[in-house]
Amino acid sequence: MDRRTLGIAAVVLVVGGMVAGILLATLGSGAMNGSGSTPSSAPVAARYTSAAFQPTTTVTVPGNWTVTMDQADALTISPLVTDAGSSPVPTDVAGIYLFRDVAAAMQDPACTTRPEAGVDSDARSLAGWVAARPGLTATEPEPVTVGGLSGYEVEASLAPSWTTSCPFANGAPAVSLLANESGTIRWVVFGTEKLRLQFLDLPGGGTITVNTSATDGSIYPGLVNEVAPVIASLSFAAP
């Protein structure tokens, strides 16, 4: 998953406001509230078990969300939006992104898809690195347990004074945040994005990262409420 190829910079700068407006209405409609209940007219949630993502992961996907990626190192669950007269389609403006064994991204002007040397890859180290990363406004890491795995959670967004960009971000402020050794995962924080990162240690080594992200920070509170039962439903098979 290379966030550059997802076109997130274009989404934020061109259509982010329109899609975020649709999502804001959806997240506030009670399609799925924090208790996990759904109105009788809402699509029915379903259990999903990963076919490729490891360790095998099972999650309850709300009826108004869908799995958009399932590969060995990434599992993505995205909300569906419906424009006037069209069928529901997934959007990149918000979502839940699970990553296997990501690391702190290299800090260079090219926003290279490689890890930064010298940063340990356990949950505590990754959360601490994000919290201290220049260019971000972040919370202090807090202990968290998800799906029986323990780790640390941190929320982050771009600092208002940050102006540095990545070459592919069309001049928008950006911070290169996560990458992996194989170069198949890159996560860059853009514009008004706000995200919650839950870094979880796996028995025997390695991590799973649960990334809840809204590229328009105004929808983040509704997104967190929407995904609470989804995160709570996660279970991970023994590696």
C-alpha positions as CSV (number, residue, x, y, z in Angstrom):
1,M,0.0,0.0,0.0
2,D,1.7,3.1,-1.2
3,R,-0.4,6.1,-0.1
4,R,1.1,8.2,-3.0
5,T,-0.5,5.8,-5.5
6,L,-3.8,6.1,-3.8
7,G,-4.0,9.7,-4.9
8,I,-4.6,11.0,-1.4
9,A,-3.0,14.3,-2.1
10,A,-5.4,14.9,-4.9
11,V,-8.4,13.8,-2.8
12,V,-7.4,16.2,0.0
13,L,-6.9,19.1,-2.4
14,V,-9.7,18.6,-4.9
15,V,-12.6,16.5,-3.8
16,G,-11.9,16.0,-0.1
17,G,-14.4,18.6,0.9
18,M,-17.3,17.1,-1.1
19,V,-16.6,13.5,0.0
20,A,-15.9,14.5,3.6
21,G,-19.3,16.3,3.6
22,I,-21.1,13.1,2.6
23,L,-19.1,11.1,5.1
24,L,-19.9,13.7,7.9
25,A,-23.6,13.2,7.2
26,T,-23.2,9.4,7.2
27,L,-21.2,9.3,10.4
28,G,-23.7,11.4,12.1
29,S,-26.7,9.5,10.8
30,G,-26.5,6.6,13.3
31,A,-25.8,4.1,10.6
32,M,-23.7,2.4,13.2
33,N,-23.3,4.0,16.7
34,G,-20.8,3.4,19.3
35,S,-22.7,0.5,20.9
36,G,-22.6,-1.4,17.6
37,S,-26.4,-1.3,17.0
38,T,-27.9,-0.5,13.6
39,P,-31.3,0.9,12.5
40,S,-33.6,-1.7,10.9
41,S,-33.1,-0.1,7.5
42,A,-29.3,-0.1,7.7
43,P,-27.2,-2.7,5.8
44,V,-26.3,-5.7,7.9
45,A,-22.8,-6.1,9.4
46,A,-20.9,-9.3,8.6
47,R,-17.9,-11.1,9.9
48,Y,-14.9,-11.1,7.6
49,T,-11.7,-13.3,7.9
50,S,-8.6,-12.2,6.1
51,A,-7.6,-14.4,3.2
52,A,-4.0,-13.1,2.9
53,F,-3.3,-10.7,5.8
54,Q,-1.2,-12.4,8.5
55,P,-1.8,-13.3,11.2
56,T,-5.3,-14.4,10.1
57,T,-7.6,-11.6,11.3
58,T,-11.4,-11.6,11.8
59,V,-13.4,-8.5,12.1
60,T,-17.1,-7.4,11.9
61,V,-17.5,-5.1,8.9
62,P,-20.5,-2.8,9.1
63,G,-23.0,-2.9,6.2
64,N,-22.0,0.6,5.2
65,W,-18.3,-0.4,5.0
66,T,-16.3,-2.8,2.9
67,V,-12.9,-4.5,2.8
68,T,-10.9,-2.8,0.0
69,M,-7.5,-4.5,0.4
70,D,-6.5,-7.9,1.8
71,Q,-2.8,-8.7,1.3
72,A,-0.1,-10.2,3.4
73,D,1.0,-7.0,5.0
74,A,-2.1,-4.8,4.7
75,L,-5.9,-5.1,5.4
76,T,-8.1,-2.1,4.7
77,I,-11.7,-1.5,5.6
78,S,-13.3,1.6,4.0
79,P,-16.6,3.4,4.4
80,L,-19.0,3.5,1.5
81,V,-20.4,6.8,0.2
82,T,-23.4,7.2,-2.2
83,D,-23.6,10.3,-4.4
84,A,-27.0,11.3,-5.9
85,G,-28.3,8.4,-8.1
86,S,-25.2,6.2,-7.8
87,S,-24.3,3.0,-6.1
88,P,-22.3,3.0,-2.9
89,V,-18.5,3.2,-3.5
90,P,-15.6,3.0,-1.1
91,T,-13.7,6.2,-0.4
92,D,-10.0,6.8,0.7
93,V,-11.0,9.9,2.7
94,A,-11.4,7.8,5.9
95,G,-10.8,4.2,6.9
96,I,-9.2,1.5,9.1
97,Y,-5.8,0.3,7.9
98,L,-4.1,-2.7,9.4
99,F,-0.4,-3.1,8.7
100,R,2.0,-5.9,9.5
101,D,5.5,-5.0,10.7
102,V,5.7,-1.3,9.6
103,A,8.5,0.9,10.9
104,A,9.2,4.6,11.3
105,A,9.6,6.0,7.8
106,M,12.9,7.5,6.5
107,Q,13.0,11.2,7.0
108,D,14.4,12.6,3.8
109,P,13.1,15.2,1.3
110,A,12.0,12.5,-1.2
111,C,9.7,10.9,1.5
112,T,11.4,7.6,0.6
113,T,9.5,4.3,1.0
114,R,12.1,2.9,3.4
115,P,12.4,2.7,7.2
116,E,14.4,5.2,9.3
117,A,17.6,3.7,10.7
118,G,18.0,3.5,14.4
119,V,14.3,3.4,15.4
120,D,13.2,0.1,17.1
121,S,10.1,-1.5,15.7
122,D,8.3,-2.6,18.9
123,A,5.0,-1.0,19.8
124,R,6.4,1.3,22.5
125,S,9.2,2.6,20.3
126,L,7.0,3.3,17.3
127,A,4.4,5.1,19.4
128,G,7.1,7.2,21.1
129,W,8.7,8.0,17.8
130,V,5.4,9.3,16.4
131,A,4.7,11.3,19.5
132,A,8.1,13.0,19.2
133,R,8.1,13.4,15.4
134,P,8.7,17.1,14.3
135,G,5.8,18.4,12.3
136,L,3.2,16.6,14.2
137,T,0.9,17.5,17.1
138,A,0.5,14.2,18.9
139,T,-0.7,12.8,22.2
140,E,1.5,10.9,24.7
141,P,1.5,7.2,24.0
142,E,-1.1,5.3,26.1
143,P,-1.2,1.5,26.8
144,V,-3.9,-0.2,24.7
145,T,-5.2,-3.7,24.1
146,V,-6.9,-4.7,20.8
147,G,-8.0,-8.2,19.9
148,G,-6.0,-9.6,22.8
149,L,-2.8,-7.9,21.8
150,S,-1.2,-5.3,23.9
151,G,0.6,-2.2,22.7
152,Y,0.5,1.6,22.7
153,E,-1.9,4.2,21.1
154,V,-1.1,7.7,19.9
155,E,-3.2,10.3,18.0
156,A,-1.6,12.7,15.6
157,S,-2.2,15.4,13.1
158,L,0.1,17.9,11.3
159,A,1.3,20.8,13.4
160,P,-0.4,24.1,12.2
161,S,3.0,25.6,11.6
162,W,4.3,22.7,9.5
163,T,4.9,23.7,5.8
164,T,7.3,21.0,4.5
165,S,5.8,18.8,1.7
166,C,6.6,15.6,-0.1
167,P,7.4,15.7,-3.9
168,F,4.1,14.0,-4.7
169,A,1.9,16.1,-2.4
170,N,1.2,19.0,-4.8
171,G,2.7,21.4,-2.2
172,A,0.4,20.3,0.6
173,P,2.1,20.1,4.1
174,A,3.1,16.4,4.6
175,V,5.0,14.2,7.0
176,S,6.4,10.8,6.0
177,L,5.3,8.5,8.8
178,L,5.3,4.7,8.2
179,A,7.1,2.4,5.8
180,N,8.3,-1.2,5.7
181,E,11.4,-3.0,4.7
182,S,10.0,-4.4,1.4
183,G,8.8,-0.9,0.2
184,T,5.2,-2.1,-0.2
185,I,3.8,0.2,2.5
186,R,4.1,4.0,2.8
187,W,1.9,6.2,4.9
188,V,2.3,10.0,4.6
189,V,0.2,12.4,6.7
190,F,-1.3,15.2,4.6
191,G,-3.1,18.5,5.1
192,T,-5.8,18.4,7.9
193,E,-5.6,14.6,8.4
194,K,-6.0,13.2,11.9
195,L,-5.3,9.7,12.8
196,R,-5.1,7.2,15.6
197,L,-2.3,4.6,15.6
198,Q,-2.5,1.5,17.7
199,F,0.8,-0.3,17.6
200,L,0.4,-3.9,18.9
201,D,3.1,-6.4,19.7
202,L,2.8,-9.9,18.4
203,P,3.9,-12.9,20.5
204,G,7.3,-14.0,19.2
205,G,8.0,-10.7,17.6
206,G,6.6,-8.3,15.0
207,T,3.7,-5.9,15.2
208,I,0.3,-5.1,13.9
209,T,-0.6,-1.5,13.5
210,V,-4.3,-0.4,13.5
211,N,-4.5,3.0,11.8
212,T,-7.8,4.9,12.0
213,S,-7.5,7.8,9.7
214,A,-9.6,10.7,8.4
215,T,-7.9,12.9,5.8
216,D,-10.3,15.7,6.7
217,G,-9.8,16.2,10.4
218,S,-13.3,17.5,10.9
219,I,-14.8,14.1,10.4
220,Y,-12.4,12.4,12.8
221,P,-14.6,12.5,16.0
222,G,-17.5,10.8,14.0
223,L,-15.1,8.3,12.5
224,V,-13.7,7.2,15.9
225,N,-17.3,6.7,17.2
226,E,-18.2,4.8,14.0
227,V,-15.3,2.4,14.2
228,A,-15.3,1.7,17.9
229,P,-17.3,-1.5,17.5
230,V,-15.2,-2.5,14.5
231,I,-12.0,-2.2,16.4
232,A,-13.6,-4.0,19.4
233,S,-14.5,-6.9,17.1
234,L,-11.0,-7.6,15.9
235,S,-9.4,-11.0,16.7
236,F,-6.1,-12.3,15.6
237,A,-5.1,-15.9,15.2
238,A,-1.9,-17.1,16.8
239,P,1.0,-16.5,14.3
